[in-house]
Structure formats: structure tokens, C-alpha cells
Amino acid sequence: MPPYNLSPREVAEQEGVSIATVYKWRKEAREQGRCLPQATGAGTEAWSSKDKFSAVVETAGMNAQEVAEYCRSRGLYPEQLQVWRHDCEQAAGLASQDRRREAQELKGHKARIRELERELRRKEAALAETAALLTLSKKAAAIWGDEEK
């Protein structure tokens, strides 16, 4: 656990409390919005993307000295924060591209639906006309008889 990257077991032994208490403290700290990794003592590569994003957001308005202090207190390197910030920016760009692509696909699907509905209306009208002609021809045959006989 930051700033010394000790495992919860090591913190429990050091503080003289049970390991369940350490896990409770960590859970409370996470709920308060503090940036603590999910993994136990595995280093920053085991941090979740949520933890990394939180670190980027927390340091966004800091100057270089404050970032260095933040990194020391959490067992990070400023370069890691820069990489994470770049990754967050790239992810936002990809999401924007995905939304644009989905909007284009949706537009294409809507055009296809309009085309199919237009074709369906045309075919329904043709079917109704054919049914009307068939009915009229049957009525005409019943009234005047079949001339072909």
C-alpha cells in the first residue's frame, strides 16, 4: 500500500491490527476517492484502469513539484503519469471515432430502412391492385358469363 508499497499483511503486522482492518481501511480510502491500487503490493502495473484514471485526474491541475510530491507519496514515477495521461487522451479519441463510425452506420441503416419501406408500400399497392382486378374479373364473369365457353 502506498506510499511504501507494502502488502496489507505487512501493514497489519507493522500497525498491530488484523488484516481485515487493513482491508477495511483500504476500502474506506477507495470510497473516499483516494487513488489506491486494487492489487496488494504488486506495483503500479497491477493498478486498475480506474486507479490510473483517478491518478491522472488528481494530478491534472498540479505543477511539476506537486506532481513529484504526489508520485512520491503513492510510489509512482512522473513518467508513468505522463504515459497514463497519454493513454487516457488516446482512449477518448478512440471513443469519439467509434461514436462517429456508429453514427454513420446508423445513418446508413436508416436510409436502408426507408428504401425497404418505400419498396414495401409499392408492392402492397401492386398487390391491392391485382386483388381488385381479380375480384372485378370474377364479378364480370359471374354477371356476363364466361365468353370463352
N, C-alpha and C positions, 0 to 999 in steps of 0.2 A: 504494500500500500504506500502511496506517495507520502512524504517526499523521499523516503528511503527505499521504496520498492520492496518492503518486507512482506512476507506472506502473512495471511491472517493468523496462522498458528504462531508465527514468530512474534507478532504484535500481542497476541493473547498472553504468551509467556512473558514478554517484556513488561506488560502492563499489569499482570497478575489477575487477569479476568478470564472467563471462559471464552472459548472460540465462538460460541453462539452470540455472546455480547459483541464481539468484534464484527461479526456478520450483521448484527442489528445496527451497529454504528455506521457501517458502510452503507446499508440500505437507507438509513435516515439521511446520510450525506447525499446520496444519489437523488433522493426525493426532494431535497432542498436545492437541487440543481448544481451541485458541485460536480466537477469532472473527475470521476474516479473510474478506473477500468473495471470491467467485469471479471477479468481473469485474475488469478491470485499469483502475484509475483512473477509473471511471465514476461514482463517488459511491455513496451508500447506497441509492439507488433500484435499483441493479443487484445488491444483495445478494440471495442466495437466501433462501427462507423458512427454511431450516435455519440460516443465519447469523443471521438476525433472531431466531429462537427461542433460539439459543445466547446471544445478547446479552441477551435478556430473562432467561434462566435465570441467567446470570452476575451480573446486577445485582439479582436478586430480594432478596437479603439485605443489600444495601448501603444506607447512609444517603445523604442528598442530596449531601454533599460527596464521598463515594466515587463516586457515580454521575457527578457532574460531572467528576471526575478520569478516570474510565473513558471517558467520552464524549470528552474532550479527546484522550486517547491513541489513540482509534480514529476520530477525525474525525466524531463523531456529535453530535447535539443531544439533550438530555434529553427534549425533546418527542417526538422520533422514537421513543425507547424507550417512552414512555408510549403512543403510538399502537400500537406493535408489541405491547406487553403487552395492550392492549385487544383487538387482533386475535386474539391467542392465546387469550384468555378467550372471545371470541365463537366461535372455531373449536371449542373444547372443548364449548361449549354446543350448537353445531350437531351435533357428533358424538353427543352424548347424545340429542338429539332424533331423530337418524337411527336410533340403536340402539332407541329406544322405538318408533318407527314400524315398524322391521323386526320387532321382537318382536310387535307387534300383527298385522302381515301374516302372520307365521309362525303365530300362534295361529289366524287365520282359515283359513289353508291346511290346518292340521292338522284343524280342525273339518270342512272340506270333504272331506278325505280320509276321515275317519271316516264321514261321511254316505255317501260313494260306496261304501266298503267294506261298509257295512250294506246298501245297496241291491243290491250285487253278491251278497252272501250270500243275500238274499231271492230274487233272480232265479235263482241257482243251485239253490236248494231247489225253486222252482217248476218249473224245467226238469227236475230229477231226478224230481219227482212226475209230471210229464207223460210222461216217458220210461217210468217204471214202469207207468203206466196204459196206455200204448200197448202195451207188452210184454205186460201181462196180457190186454188185449183181443185181441191176436193169438193168445196161447196158448188163450184161451177159445174163440175162433173155430176153432182147429185141433182142439180137443178135442170140442166140441159141434156144430161146423159152423156155417155161416152160416145164420141163420134168415130172412134177407131173400130168399133164393133161392126 
